[in-house]
């Protein structure tokens, strides 16, 4: 699965043909707004920002092993606030609604954005 915004580089016919020729499914936001696919954006952000190593891999197999390890950690060891601090693999066996324990992020804007010019 390849997920992206509607960046021109990701929508070019050549790029799309390469993905399809390799059997890679495409996920593209409708409007270019990352909130259109918030779950995928969040998961990609967690994987890119929380899991080391940030390095250049020598080959495909080395990169694949690192990604597989990251997915195992993400699913088996990392608790998620949206899953009552359970791992995804623990949560899949729960019955009923899972209480959410995620953080609420309140956007704050400078006073000029609220109409206060003083």
PyMOL commands that place a pseudoatom at each C-alpha (Angstrom):
pseudoatom trace, name=CA, resn=UNK, resi=1, chain=A, elem=C, hetatm=0, pos=[0.000, 0.000, 0.000]
pseudoatom trace, name=CA, resn=UNK, resi=2, chain=A, elem=C, hetatm=0, pos=[1.377, 3.404, -0.975]
pseudoatom trace, name=CA, resn=UNK, resi=3, chain=A, elem=C, hetatm=0, pos=[-0.312, 6.361, 0.728]
pseudoatom trace, name=CA, resn=UNK, resi=4, chain=A, elem=C, hetatm=0, pos=[0.229, 9.967, -0.271]
pseudoatom trace, name=CA, resn=UNK, resi=5, chain=A, elem=C, hetatm=0, pos=[-1.355, 13.349, -0.585]
pseudoatom trace, name=CA, resn=UNK, resi=6, chain=A, elem=C, hetatm=0, pos=[-2.229, 14.568, -4.075]
pseudoatom trace, name=CA, resn=UNK, resi=7, chain=A, elem=C, hetatm=0, pos=[1.301, 15.784, -4.764]
pseudoatom trace, name=CA, resn=UNK, resi=8, chain=A, elem=C, hetatm=0, pos=[1.928, 16.038, -8.484]
pseudoatom trace, name=CA, resn=UNK, resi=9, chain=A, elem=C, hetatm=0, pos=[4.857, 13.614, -8.249]
pseudoatom trace, name=CA, resn=UNK, resi=10, chain=A, elem=C, hetatm=0, pos=[2.563, 10.913, -6.827]
pseudoatom trace, name=CA, resn=UNK, resi=11, chain=A, elem=C, hetatm=0, pos=[-0.155, 11.420, -9.432]
pseudoatom trace, name=CA, resn=UNK, resi=12, chain=A, elem=C, hetatm=0, pos=[2.041, 11.250, -12.527]
pseudoatom trace, name=CA, resn=UNK, resi=13, chain=A, elem=C, hetatm=0, pos=[1.156, 8.474, -14.950]
pseudoatom trace, name=CA, resn=UNK, resi=14, chain=A, elem=C, hetatm=0, pos=[4.699, 7.098, -14.897]
pseudoatom trace, name=CA, resn=UNK, resi=15, chain=A, elem=C, hetatm=0, pos=[4.773, 6.858, -11.098]
pseudoatom trace, name=CA, resn=UNK, resi=16, chain=A, elem=C, hetatm=0, pos=[1.309, 5.262, -10.909]
pseudoatom trace, name=CA, resn=UNK, resi=17, chain=A, elem=C, hetatm=0, pos=[2.266, 2.755, -13.634]
pseudoatom trace, name=CA, resn=UNK, resi=18, chain=A, elem=C, hetatm=0, pos=[5.373, 1.730, -11.656]
pseudoatom trace, name=CA, resn=UNK, resi=19, chain=A, elem=C, hetatm=0, pos=[3.275, 1.140, -8.519]
pseudoatom trace, name=CA, resn=UNK, resi=20, chain=A, elem=C, hetatm=0, pos=[0.659, -0.885, -10.405]
pseudoatom trace, name=CA, resn=UNK, resi=21, chain=A, elem=C, hetatm=0, pos=[3.304, -2.930, -12.241]
pseudoatom trace, name=CA, resn=UNK, resi=22, chain=A, elem=C, hetatm=0, pos=[4.680, -3.999, -8.857]
pseudoatom trace, name=CA, resn=UNK, resi=23, chain=A, elem=C, hetatm=0, pos=[1.266, -4.850, -7.431]
pseudoatom trace, name=CA, resn=UNK, resi=24, chain=A, elem=C, hetatm=0, pos=[1.248, -1.895, -5.038]
pseudoatom trace, name=CA, resn=UNK, resi=25, chain=A, elem=C, hetatm=0, pos=[-2.180, -0.510, -4.124]
pseudoatom trace, name=CA, resn=UNK, resi=26, chain=A, elem=C, hetatm=0, pos=[-2.537, 3.278, -4.019]
pseudoatom trace, name=CA, resn=UNK, resi=27, chain=A, elem=C, hetatm=0, pos=[-4.187, 5.383, -1.314]
pseudoatom trace, name=CA, resn=UNK, resi=28, chain=A, elem=C, hetatm=0, pos=[-4.462, 9.084, -2.114]
pseudoatom trace, name=CA, resn=UNK, resi=29, chain=A, elem=C, hetatm=0, pos=[-6.406, 11.694, -0.171]
pseudoatom trace, name=CA, resn=UNK, resi=30, chain=A, elem=C, hetatm=0, pos=[-9.285, 13.218, -2.093]
pseudoatom trace, name=CA, resn=UNK, resi=31, chain=A, elem=C, hetatm=0, pos=[-8.482, 16.847, -1.361]
pseudoatom trace, name=CA, resn=UNK, resi=32, chain=A, elem=C, hetatm=0, pos=[-4.785, 16.765, -0.523]
pseudoatom trace, name=CA, resn=UNK, resi=33, chain=A, elem=C, hetatm=0, pos=[-5.733, 17.348, 3.105]
pseudoatom trace, name=CA, resn=UNK, resi=34, chain=A, elem=C, hetatm=0, pos=[-3.910, 14.874, 5.412]
pseudoatom trace, name=CA, resn=UNK, resi=35, chain=A, elem=C, hetatm=0, pos=[-6.923, 14.825, 7.765]
pseudoatom trace, name=CA, resn=UNK, resi=36, chain=A, elem=C, hetatm=0, pos=[-8.884, 12.997, 5.041]
pseudoatom trace, name=CA, resn=UNK, resi=37, chain=A, elem=C, hetatm=0, pos=[-7.001, 9.859, 6.008]
pseudoatom trace, name=CA, resn=UNK, resi=38, chain=A, elem=C, hetatm=0, pos=[-6.018, 10.643, 9.581]
pseudoatom trace, name=CA, resn=UNK, resi=39, chain=A, elem=C, hetatm=0, pos=[-5.519, 7.011, 10.643]
pseudoatom trace, name=CA, resn=UNK, resi=40, chain=A, elem=C, hetatm=0, pos=[-2.960, 6.331, 7.920]
pseudoatom trace, name=CA, resn=UNK, resi=41, chain=A, elem=C, hetatm=0, pos=[-1.260, 9.685, 8.481]
pseudoatom trace, name=CA, resn=UNK, resi=42, chain=A, elem=C, hetatm=0, pos=[-0.995, 8.981, 12.218]
pseudoatom trace, name=CA, resn=UNK, resi=43, chain=A, elem=C, hetatm=0, pos=[0.365, 5.482, 11.753]
pseudoatom trace, name=CA, resn=UNK, resi=44, chain=A, elem=C, hetatm=0, pos=[2.924, 6.658, 9.177]
pseudoatom trace, name=CA, resn=UNK, resi=45, chain=A, elem=C, hetatm=0, pos=[3.946, 9.488, 11.510]
pseudoatom trace, name=CA, resn=UNK, resi=46, chain=A, elem=C, hetatm=0, pos=[4.439, 7.115, 14.435]
pseudoatom trace, name=CA, resn=UNK, resi=47, chain=A, elem=C, hetatm=0, pos=[6.528, 4.741, 12.361]
pseudoatom trace, name=CA, resn=UNK, resi=48, chain=A, elem=C, hetatm=0, pos=[8.655, 7.517, 10.840]
pseudoatom trace, name=CA, resn=UNK, resi=49, chain=A, elem=C, hetatm=0, pos=[9.170, 9.522, 14.033]
pseudoatom trace, name=CA, resn=UNK, resi=50, chain=A, elem=C, hetatm=0, pos=[9.193, 7.039, 16.911]
pseudoatom trace, name=CA, resn=UNK, resi=51, chain=A, elem=C, hetatm=0, pos=[11.032, 4.050, 15.530]
pseudoatom trace, name=CA, resn=UNK, resi=52, chain=A, elem=C, hetatm=0, pos=[14.757, 4.132, 14.857]
pseudoatom trace, name=CA, resn=UNK, resi=53, chain=A, elem=C, hetatm=0, pos=[16.943, 3.766, 13.009]
pseudoatom trace, name=CA, resn=UNK, resi=54, chain=A, elem=C, hetatm=0, pos=[16.830, 6.701, 10.656]
pseudoatom trace, name=CA, resn=UNK, resi=55, chain=A, elem=C, hetatm=0, pos=[19.411, 5.478, 8.198]
pseudoatom trace, name=CA, resn=UNK, resi=56, chain=A, elem=C, hetatm=0, pos=[20.062, 4.723, 4.589]
pseudoatom trace, name=CA, resn=UNK, resi=57, chain=A, elem=C, hetatm=0, pos=[19.703, 1.015, 4.004]
pseudoatom trace, name=CA, resn=UNK, resi=58, chain=A, elem=C, hetatm=0, pos=[22.233, -0.816, 1.894]
pseudoatom trace, name=CA, resn=UNK, resi=59, chain=A, elem=C, hetatm=0, pos=[19.629, -2.867, 0.046]
pseudoatom trace, name=CA, resn=UNK, resi=60, chain=A, elem=C, hetatm=0, pos=[15.989, -3.840, -0.153]
pseudoatom trace, name=CA, resn=UNK, resi=61, chain=A, elem=C, hetatm=0, pos=[16.318, -6.841, 2.192]
pseudoatom trace, name=CA, resn=UNK, resi=62, chain=A, elem=C, hetatm=0, pos=[17.936, -4.754, 4.926]
pseudoatom trace, name=CA, resn=UNK, resi=63, chain=A, elem=C, hetatm=0, pos=[15.135, -2.172, 4.698]
pseudoatom trace, name=CA, resn=UNK, resi=64, chain=A, elem=C, hetatm=0, pos=[12.471, -4.884, 4.630]
pseudoatom trace, name=CA, resn=UNK, resi=65, chain=A, elem=C, hetatm=0, pos=[13.834, -6.517, 7.807]
pseudoatom trace, name=CA, resn=UNK, resi=66, chain=A, elem=C, hetatm=0, pos=[13.880, -3.164, 9.626]
pseudoatom trace, name=CA, resn=UNK, resi=67, chain=A, elem=C, hetatm=0, pos=[10.293, -2.419, 8.569]
pseudoatom trace, name=CA, resn=UNK, resi=68, chain=A, elem=C, hetatm=0, pos=[9.095, -5.887, 9.591]
pseudoatom trace, name=CA, resn=UNK, resi=69, chain=A, elem=C, hetatm=0, pos=[10.687, -5.411, 13.024]
pseudoatom trace, name=CA, resn=UNK, resi=70, chain=A, elem=C, hetatm=0, pos=[9.037, -1.997, 13.353]
pseudoatom trace, name=CA, resn=UNK, resi=71, chain=A, elem=C, hetatm=0, pos=[5.609, -3.428, 12.483]
pseudoatom trace, name=CA, resn=UNK, resi=72, chain=A, elem=C, hetatm=0, pos=[6.027, -6.175, 15.095]
pseudoatom trace, name=CA, resn=UNK, resi=73, chain=A, elem=C, hetatm=0, pos=[6.956, -3.608, 17.747]
pseudoatom trace, name=CA, resn=UNK, resi=74, chain=A, elem=C, hetatm=0, pos=[4.054, -1.357, 16.677]
pseudoatom trace, name=CA, resn=UNK, resi=75, chain=A, elem=C, hetatm=0, pos=[1.507, -4.194, 16.850]
pseudoatom trace, name=CA, resn=UNK, resi=76, chain=A, elem=C, hetatm=0, pos=[2.847, -6.257, 19.769]
pseudoatom trace, name=CA, resn=UNK, resi=77, chain=A, elem=C, hetatm=0, pos=[4.670, -3.895, 22.132]
pseudoatom trace, name=CA, resn=UNK, resi=78, chain=A, elem=C, hetatm=0, pos=[3.559, -0.280, 21.673]
pseudoatom trace, name=CA, resn=UNK, resi=79, chain=A, elem=C, hetatm=0, pos=[0.412, 0.646, 23.646]
pseudoatom trace, name=CA, resn=UNK, resi=80, chain=A, elem=C, hetatm=0, pos=[-2.016, 2.982, 21.868]
pseudoatom trace, name=CA, resn=UNK, resi=81, chain=A, elem=C, hetatm=0, pos=[-4.070, 5.642, 23.628]
pseudoatom trace, name=CA, resn=UNK, resi=82, chain=A, elem=C, hetatm=0, pos=[-6.922, 5.076, 21.195]
pseudoatom trace, name=CA, resn=UNK, resi=83, chain=A, elem=C, hetatm=0, pos=[-7.036, 1.436, 22.332]
pseudoatom trace, name=CA, resn=UNK, resi=84, chain=A, elem=C, hetatm=0, pos=[-7.222, 1.991, 26.111]
pseudoatom trace, name=CA, resn=UNK, resi=85, chain=A, elem=C, hetatm=0, pos=[-3.419, 1.730, 26.211]
pseudoatom trace, name=CA, resn=UNK, resi=86, chain=A, elem=C, hetatm=0, pos=[-3.479, -1.777, 24.751]
pseudoatom trace, name=CA, resn=UNK, resi=87, chain=A, elem=C, hetatm=0, pos=[-1.390, -2.919, 21.807]
pseudoatom trace, name=CA, resn=UNK, resi=88, chain=A, elem=C, hetatm=0, pos=[-3.276, -3.501, 18.541]
pseudoatom trace, name=CA, resn=UNK, resi=89, chain=A, elem=C, hetatm=0, pos=[-2.804, -7.261, 18.915]
pseudoatom trace, name=CA, resn=UNK, resi=90, chain=A, elem=C, hetatm=0, pos=[-4.232, -7.191, 22.456]
pseudoatom trace, name=CA, resn=UNK, resi=91, chain=A, elem=C, hetatm=0, pos=[-7.136, -4.983, 21.405]
pseudoatom trace, name=CA, resn=UNK, resi=92, chain=A, elem=C, hetatm=0, pos=[-8.266, -7.224, 18.567]
pseudoatom trace, name=CA, resn=UNK, resi=93, chain=A, elem=C, hetatm=0, pos=[-9.424, -9.855, 21.073]
pseudoatom trace, name=CA, resn=UNK, resi=94, chain=A, elem=C, hetatm=0, pos=[-11.391, -7.480, 23.323]
pseudoatom trace, name=CA, resn=UNK, resi=95, chain=A, elem=C, hetatm=0, pos=[-15.168, -7.543, 23.345]
pseudoatom trace, name=CA, resn=UNK, resi=96, chain=A, elem=C, hetatm=0, pos=[-17.344, -4.421, 23.251]
pseudoatom trace, name=CA, resn=UNK, resi=97, chain=A, elem=C, hetatm=0, pos=[-16.382, -0.782, 22.979]
pseudoatom trace, name=CA, resn=UNK, resi=98, chain=A, elem=C, hetatm=0, pos=[-12.826, 0.175, 23.877]
pseudoatom trace, name=CA, resn=UNK, resi=99, chain=A, elem=C, hetatm=0, pos=[-12.549, 3.285, 26.093]
pseudoatom trace, name=CA, resn=UNK, resi=100, chain=A, elem=C, hetatm=0, pos=[-10.469, 5.943, 24.349]
pseudoatom trace, name=CA, resn=UNK, resi=101, chain=A, elem=C, hetatm=0, pos=[-7.522, 7.410, 26.233]
pseudoatom trace, name=CA, resn=UNK, resi=102, chain=A, elem=C, hetatm=0, pos=[-6.050, 9.635, 23.580]
pseudoatom trace, name=CA, resn=UNK, resi=103, chain=A, elem=C, hetatm=0, pos=[-4.862, 13.148, 24.199]
pseudoatom trace, name=CA, resn=UNK, resi=104, chain=A, elem=C, hetatm=0, pos=[-6.873, 16.134, 23.123]
pseudoatom trace, name=CA, resn=UNK, resi=105, chain=A, elem=C, hetatm=0, pos=[-4.745, 18.674, 21.330]
pseudoatom trace, name=CA, resn=UNK, resi=106, chain=A, elem=C, hetatm=0, pos=[-6.119, 22.165, 21.439]
pseudoatom trace, name=CA, resn=UNK, resi=107, chain=A, elem=C, hetatm=0, pos=[-4.874, 24.459, 18.714]
pseudoatom trace, name=CA, resn=UNK, resi=108, chain=A, elem=C, hetatm=0, pos=[-3.729, 27.826, 19.957]
pseudoatom trace, name=CA, resn=UNK, resi=109, chain=A, elem=C, hetatm=0, pos=[-3.410, 30.752, 17.637]
pseudoatom trace, name=CA, resn=UNK, resi=110, chain=A, elem=C, hetatm=0, pos=[-1.731, 34.103, 18.151]
pseudoatom trace, name=CA, resn=UNK, resi=111, chain=A, elem=C, hetatm=0, pos=[-4.110, 36.811, 19.307]
pseudoatom trace, name=CA, resn=UNK, resi=112, chain=A, elem=C, hetatm=0, pos=[-3.972, 38.450, 15.867]
pseudoatom trace, name=CA, resn=UNK, resi=113, chain=A, elem=C, hetatm=0, pos=[-5.715, 35.380, 14.469]
pseudoatom trace, name=CA, resn=UNK, resi=114, chain=A, elem=C, hetatm=0, pos=[-8.576, 35.878, 16.915]
pseudoatom trace, name=CA, resn=UNK, resi=115, chain=A, elem=C, hetatm=0, pos=[-9.234, 39.408, 15.710]
pseudoatom trace, name=CA, resn=UNK, resi=116, chain=A, elem=C, hetatm=0, pos=[-7.286, 41.035, 18.521]
pseudoatom trace, name=CA, resn=UNK, resi=117, chain=A, elem=C, hetatm=0, pos=[-4.873, 43.426, 16.832]
pseudoatom trace, name=CA, resn=UNK, resi=118, chain=A, elem=C, hetatm=0, pos=[-3.546, 44.956, 20.081]
for i in range(1, 118): cmd.bond("trace and resi %d" % i, "trace and resi %d" % (i + 1))
show_as sticks, trace
zoom trace
